Structures are given as C-alpha cells and as structure tokens.
C-alpha cells in the first residue's frame, strides 16, 4: 500500500479518511508470468497499480510474429485498457504479465464511489488520467519523430532494466521494426 500512497502523495495530499476509504476498495491480485489477464473483446473493469512486475499491452494476431506490442507498464505505474475502462466497452487489445506481477486493483464501480464520496477522488482521477495521456502522447510523438534506432536508445535510457525482462520480439514490435531490423540496430550500436 505504501507504493501507491507514495505515488498519489506526489499528485495531491490525501486525508486519512479519504485514504482509508480508497484503500478499502483496493484488491490485491497476483498475475502469473506470461498470463493474459485481459483478453480482446472483454470489458476492462479494473484500473490497477503495479507494485511489482511488468505488463505488456498488445494487439493479438493469429500469427504470433505479427502481434503488435504498443505499450509496457512497470512497477509504480497504473495499468488498464483505459479506453475500455472509461467507456465500459470491449477492449481492442490485451494485457499480459511478462513477469509475475502484483497489482492493487479498483473496479470501475468502486472508483465511481471514490469519486463521489471523497474530497480528493476527482482530483486524483483527473491527474492520473492526465499522466496516462502524457505517456500515450509521448509514445505517439516518438513514433512520428524519431528513427527506430533513436526509439530503441530512448527506451533503454528511460528503462534500462528492459533488456532483462522483455523479450526482444516485443521490443522490436514496440519500436515499430521487425526482429531482424532490431538485430541490425543492436549490432550497429555494439560497435
């Protein structure tokens, strides 16, 4: 609980009664490594805070080599199929734990209760949504403005632990290149 408290304290000061109400709605979930915990066409009913582990956001394909990885979420970040969560409509993508992942999750209905019951709920909700938007916007700008090599370098500058956790096939999809192109980039950078 301390991890999510530290994260939220960066956003706003939360009274002890608001904190107690919010944490009473959280559910701890442990997702096994490689498990898909939200499938395509399911409605996302949880927004979760990652206390440990890594989550991949991806569009599945029949040919596994053609899956599209478009996001990763890490320890001390929120994760959700957020568009599905907000609209309560089926998700167009899946969420997968790449390592054993521990989540503190709140349901859509419980989050609405937090918004309506606490003084700080709406502020925290809005600021968290803004942070998720900024992450998405930055990713889109990187895809439009940077070369594949620059995207690769930036990814590992921001998240150096990725090489140990995320298979290269997911990284290549994430930066928008084939596995072979990523291999050439890595060879060039090694010299």
C-alpha positions as a Markdown table, in Angstrom:
| # | Residue | x | y | z |
|---|---|---|---|---|
| 1 | Unk | 0.0 | 0.0 | 0.0 |
| 2 | Unk | 2.9 | 2.3 | 0.7 |
| 3 | Unk | 3.9 | 2.3 | -3.0 |
| 4 | Unk | 0.6 | 3.6 | -4.2 |
| 5 | Unk | 0.4 | 6.1 | -1.3 |
| 6 | Unk | 3.8 | 7.5 | -2.3 |
| 7 | Unk | 2.7 | 7.8 | -5.9 |
| 8 | Unk | -0.6 | 9.5 | -5.0 |
| 9 | Unk | 1.2 | 11.8 | -2.5 |
| 10 | Unk | 3.1 | 13.2 | -5.5 |
| 11 | Unk | -0.2 | 14.2 | -7.0 |
| 12 | Unk | -2.1 | 15.6 | -4.0 |
| 13 | Unk | -2.4 | 15.5 | -0.2 |
| 14 | Unk | -4.9 | 12.9 | 0.8 |
| 15 | Unk | -6.7 | 13.0 | 4.2 |
| 16 | Unk | -6.6 | 9.8 | 6.3 |
| 17 | Unk | -10.3 | 9.3 | 5.9 |
| 18 | Unk | -10.1 | 9.5 | 2.1 |
| 19 | Unk | -7.1 | 7.2 | 2.1 |
| 20 | Unk | -8.9 | 4.7 | 4.3 |
| 21 | Unk | -12.0 | 4.7 | 2.0 |
| 22 | Unk | -9.9 | 4.4 | -1.1 |
| 23 | Unk | -7.7 | 1.5 | 0.2 |
| 24 | Unk | -10.8 | -0.3 | 1.4 |
| 25 | Unk | -11.8 | -0.6 | -2.3 |
| 26 | Unk | -8.4 | -2.0 | -3.5 |
| 27 | Unk | -8.0 | -5.7 | -4.3 |
| 28 | Unk | -4.5 | -7.3 | -4.4 |
| 29 | Unk | -4.1 | -9.5 | -7.4 |
| 30 | Unk | -1.0 | -11.7 | -8.3 |
| 31 | Unk | -0.8 | -12.4 | -12.0 |
| 32 | Unk | 1.4 | -15.3 | -13.1 |
| 33 | Unk | 4.2 | -14.7 | -15.6 |
| 34 | Unk | 3.0 | -14.8 | -19.2 |
| 35 | Unk | -0.6 | -14.7 | -18.2 |
| 36 | Unk | -3.1 | -12.7 | -20.3 |
| 37 | Unk | -5.3 | -11.0 | -17.7 |
| 38 | Unk | -7.5 | -9.0 | -20.1 |
| 39 | Unk | -8.4 | -10.5 | -23.4 |
| 40 | Unk | -9.5 | -8.8 | -26.6 |
| 41 | Unk | -13.3 | -8.1 | -26.6 |
| 42 | Unk | -13.5 | -8.2 | -22.8 |
| 43 | Unk | -14.6 | -5.1 | -20.9 |
| 44 | Unk | -11.9 | -3.7 | -18.7 |
| 45 | Unk | -13.4 | -3.4 | -15.2 |
| 46 | Unk | -10.2 | -2.6 | -13.3 |
| 47 | Unk | -7.6 | 0.0 | -13.1 |
| 48 | Unk | -4.6 | -1.3 | -11.4 |
| 49 | Unk | -1.4 | 0.0 | -9.8 |
| 50 | Unk | 1.6 | -2.2 | -10.3 |
| 51 | Unk | 3.6 | -2.9 | -7.1 |
| 52 | Unk | 5.9 | -5.4 | -8.9 |
| 53 | Unk | 6.3 | -6.8 | -12.4 |
| 54 | Unk | 5.9 | -5.7 | -16.0 |
| 55 | Unk | 2.7 | -5.6 | -18.1 |
| 56 | Unk | 2.6 | -5.7 | -22.0 |
| 57 | Unk | -0.3 | -4.1 | -23.9 |
| 58 | Unk | -0.7 | -5.7 | -27.3 |
| 59 | Unk | -3.0 | -6.5 | -30.2 |
| 60 | Unk | -3.0 | -10.3 | -30.8 |
| 61 | Unk | -2.7 | -11.8 | -34.2 |
| 62 | Unk | -3.2 | -15.4 | -35.4 |
| 63 | Unk | 0.5 | -15.3 | -36.5 |
| 64 | Unk | 2.2 | -14.6 | -33.2 |
| 65 | Unk | 5.1 | -13.0 | -35.0 |
| 66 | Unk | 2.7 | -10.3 | -36.2 |
| 67 | Unk | 1.4 | -9.3 | -32.8 |
| 68 | Unk | 1.6 | -5.6 | -32.2 |
| 69 | Unk | 3.1 | -4.5 | -28.8 |
| 70 | Unk | 2.3 | -0.9 | -28.3 |
| 71 | Unk | 2.9 | -0.4 | -24.6 |
| 72 | Unk | 4.6 | -1.5 | -21.4 |
| 73 | Unk | 3.7 | -0.6 | -17.8 |
| 74 | Unk | 6.1 | -1.1 | -14.9 |
| 75 | Unk | 6.3 | -1.0 | -11.1 |
| 76 | Unk | 4.8 | 2.1 | -9.6 |
| 77 | Unk | 2.6 | 2.8 | -12.7 |
| 78 | Unk | -1.1 | 2.4 | -13.3 |
| 79 | Unk | -2.2 | 0.0 | -16.0 |
| 80 | Unk | -5.5 | -0.6 | -17.7 |
| 81 | Unk | -7.1 | -0.9 | -21.0 |
| 82 | Unk | -8.1 | 2.6 | -20.1 |
| 83 | Unk | -10.3 | 3.4 | -23.1 |
| 84 | Unk | -12.4 | 0.2 | -22.4 |
| 85 | Unk | -12.4 | 1.1 | -18.7 |
| 86 | Unk | -13.7 | 4.6 | -19.3 |
| 87 | Unk | -16.3 | 3.6 | -21.8 |
| 88 | Unk | -17.1 | 0.2 | -20.4 |
| 89 | Unk | -17.0 | -1.2 | -24.0 |
| 90 | Unk | -15.0 | -4.2 | -25.2 |
| 91 | Unk | -11.2 | -3.8 | -25.4 |
| 92 | Unk | -9.4 | -3.8 | -28.7 |
| 93 | Unk | -6.2 | -5.2 | -27.1 |
| 94 | Unk | -4.9 | -7.5 | -24.4 |
| 95 | Unk | -2.9 | -7.1 | -21.2 |
| 96 | Unk | -0.2 | -9.7 | -20.3 |
| 97 | Unk | 2.1 | -10.0 | -17.3 |
| 98 | Unk | 5.6 | -10.5 | -18.6 |
| 99 | Unk | 6.9 | -11.4 | -15.2 |
| 100 | Unk | 4.9 | -12.4 | -12.1 |
| 101 | Unk | 3.0 | -9.2 | -11.4 |
| 102 | Unk | 1.4 | -7.9 | -8.3 |
| 103 | Unk | -1.4 | -5.4 | -8.8 |
| 104 | Unk | -3.6 | -3.3 | -6.5 |
| 105 | Unk | -6.9 | -3.0 | -8.5 |
| 106 | Unk | -10.0 | -1.0 | -8.1 |
| 107 | Unk | -13.2 | -1.8 | -10.0 |
| 108 | Unk | -15.0 | 0.8 | -12.2 |
| 109 | Unk | -18.0 | 0.9 | -9.8 |
| 110 | Unk | -15.8 | 1.3 | -6.7 |
| 111 | Unk | -13.8 | 4.1 | -8.4 |
| 112 | Unk | -17.0 | 5.9 | -9.1 |
| 113 | Unk | -17.8 | 5.6 | -5.3 |
| 114 | Unk | -14.4 | 7.0 | -4.5 |
| 115 | Unk | -15.0 | 9.9 | -6.9 |
| 116 | Unk | -18.4 | 10.7 | -5.3 |
| 117 | Unk | -17.5 | 10.0 | -1.7 |
| 118 | Unk | -14.1 | 11.5 | -1.1 |
| 119 | Unk | -12.8 | 15.1 | -1.4 |
| 120 | Unk | -9.7 | 14.1 | -3.3 |
| 121 | Unk | -11.1 | 11.4 | -5.6 |
| 122 | Unk | -11.9 | 13.5 | -8.6 |
| 123 | Unk | -8.6 | 15.3 | -8.5 |
| 124 | Unk | -6.6 | 12.1 | -8.2 |
| 125 | Unk | -8.6 | 10.5 | -11.0 |
| 126 | Unk | -8.1 | 13.5 | -13.3 |
| 127 | Unk | -4.4 | 13.8 | -12.6 |
| 128 | Unk | -3.9 | 10.1 | -13.1 |
| 129 | Unk | -5.8 | 10.2 | -16.4 |
| 130 | Unk | -3.6 | 13.2 | -17.4 |
| 131 | Unk | -0.4 | 11.2 | -16.7 |
| 132 | Unk | -1.7 | 8.2 | -18.7 |
| 133 | Unk | -2.5 | 10.6 | -21.6 |
| 134 | Unk | 1.0 | 12.2 | -21.5 |
| 135 | Unk | 2.6 | 8.7 | -21.7 |
| 136 | Unk | 0.5 | 7.9 | -24.7 |
| 137 | Unk | 1.2 | 11.2 | -26.4 |
| 138 | Unk | 4.9 | 10.8 | -25.8 |
| 139 | Unk | 4.8 | 7.4 | -27.4 |
| 140 | Unk | 3.0 | 8.7 | -30.5 |
| 141 | Unk | 5.4 | 11.6 | -30.9 |
| 142 | Unk | 8.4 | 9.3 | -30.6 |
| 143 | Unk | 6.9 | 7.0 | -33.4 |
| 144 | Unk | 6.4 | 10.1 | -35.6 |
| 145 | Unk | 9.6 | 12.0 | -34.9 |
| 146 | Unk | 12.4 | 9.5 | -34.1 |
| 147 | Unk | 14.1 | 6.9 | -36.1 |
| 148 | Unk | 13.8 | 3.2 | -34.9 |
| 149 | Unk | 17.4 | 3.5 | -33.6 |
| 150 | Unk | 16.6 | 6.6 | -31.6 |
| 151 | Unk | 13.4 | 5.0 | -30.2 |
| 152 | Unk | 15.4 | 2.0 | -29.2 |
| 153 | Unk | 18.1 | 4.1 | -27.5 |
| 154 | Unk | 15.5 | 6.3 | -25.7 |
| 155 | Unk | 13.6 | 3.2 | -24.5 |
| 156 | Unk | 16.7 | 1.8 | -22.8 |
| 157 | Unk | 17.8 | 5.2 | -21.5 |
| 158 | Unk | 14.4 | 5.6 | -19.7 |
| 159 | Unk | 14.1 | 1.9 | -18.8 |
| 160 | Unk | 17.5 | 0.2 | -18.7 |
| 161 | Unk | 16.0 | -2.9 | -16.9 |
| 162 | Unk | 14.0 | -3.8 | -20.0 |
| 163 | Unk | 16.7 | -6.0 | -21.6 |
| 164 | Unk | 16.5 | -8.3 | -18.6 |
| 165 | Unk | 12.7 | -8.5 | -18.6 |
| 166 | Unk | 11.2 | -8.1 | -22.0 |
| 167 | Unk | 11.8 | -10.4 | -25.0 |
| 168 | Unk | 13.4 | -8.7 | -28.0 |
| 169 | Unk | 10.5 | -9.7 | -30.2 |
| 170 | Unk | 8.2 | -7.5 | -28.1 |
| 171 | Unk | 10.7 | -4.6 | -28.1 |
| 172 | Unk | 11.0 | -4.7 | -31.9 |
| 173 | Unk | 7.2 | -4.6 | -32.2 |
| 174 | Unk | 7.1 | -1.7 | -29.7 |
| 175 | Unk | 9.6 | 0.4 | -31.6 |
| 176 | Unk | 7.9 | -0.4 | -34.9 |
| 177 | Unk | 10.5 | -2.6 | -36.6 |
| 178 | Unk | 11.0 | -6.3 | -37.4 |
| 179 | Unk | 13.1 | -8.5 | -35.2 |
| 180 | Unk | 15.7 | -8.6 | -38.0 |
| 181 | Unk | 15.9 | -4.8 | -38.1 |
| 182 | Unk | 16.3 | -4.6 | -34.4 |
| 183 | Unk | 19.1 | -7.2 | -34.6 |
| 184 | Unk | 20.9 | -4.9 | -37.1 |
| 185 | Unk | 20.4 | -1.8 | -34.9 |
| 186 | Unk | 21.8 | -3.7 | -31.9 |
| 187 | Unk | 24.8 | -4.8 | -33.9 |
| 188 | Unk | 25.5 | -1.3 | -35.1 |
| 189 | Unk | 25.3 | 0.1 | -31.6 |
| 190 | Unk | 27.6 | -2.6 | -30.3 |
| 191 | Unk | 30.5 | -1.2 | -32.4 |
